[in-house]
């Protein structure tokens, strides 16, 4: 029975492992994960139960220097997520210096007055004694409620981290129904899965200039099959050709990879069709951003 809730904002620079941690704790693929920066664009709730506590993790975009309106939006999401939560988990890599992004995030956390937990991720990539100078460095810089070294990918340290999160839980009813692992609508999850495959399959800047819109999402009568039509938008005609590939090979590969993940998420067979369209400079268009769900 749920007796408490804890809302924790997970913030940090791009690619530190915020989405990986969210997926591991929820036991579901609620946030897409790739090696490329700026994979997460929106704030995503990951919901799970820990004992008598309903945990709500706010996975946020990587904090970076914005160069487009979309970038401004993503940075704004991070800043706003620091307020009105029970605690903030600042996730960093095991590096012996505090970067500009971390300094700016700590300023926002300090001004919000919210308790902060330092999460040093990827400790499986360094020796144990190499984390000690990092802990000492951050301890001198900020009065953290706790400092927890973890490996989100391997699961080490995660149990201790959950115990720290639970210390910030407040008494009250659960905020999300049983079995719900994210606040994202199914169509949005599917669009993000397709975008993830674009990021994985495509090189350089192309995937960062893409967005996905689900134009059809319907169940077939009397069959456990869902029909999905998706339109991939890119910013240049040359990018469209690369996404489609020779004889449609790249688009087919992206579609196949996405369909497998979508079927795992939905638990039924999926018939996926994809198209590619050009929308120049959509990342600087307030209207286009709104159409793709990037609204405050």
Buried (B, 14 or more C-beta within 10 A) or exposed (E): EBEBBBBBBBBBBBBBBBBBBBBBBBEBBBBBBBEBBBBBBBBBBBBBBBEEBBBBBBBBBBBBEBEBBBBBBBBEBBBBBBBEBBBBBBBBBBBEEBEEBBEBBBEBBEEBEBBBBBBBBBBBEBEEEEBEEBBEEBEEEBEBBBBBBBBBBEEEBBEEBBEBBBEBBEEEEBBBEEEBBBBBEBBBBBBBBBBBBBBBBBEEEBBBBBBBBBEEBEEEEEEEEBBBBBBBBBBBEEBBEBBBBEEEEBBEBBBEBBBBBBBEBBEEEBEBEBEBEEBBEBBBBEEBBEBBBBEE
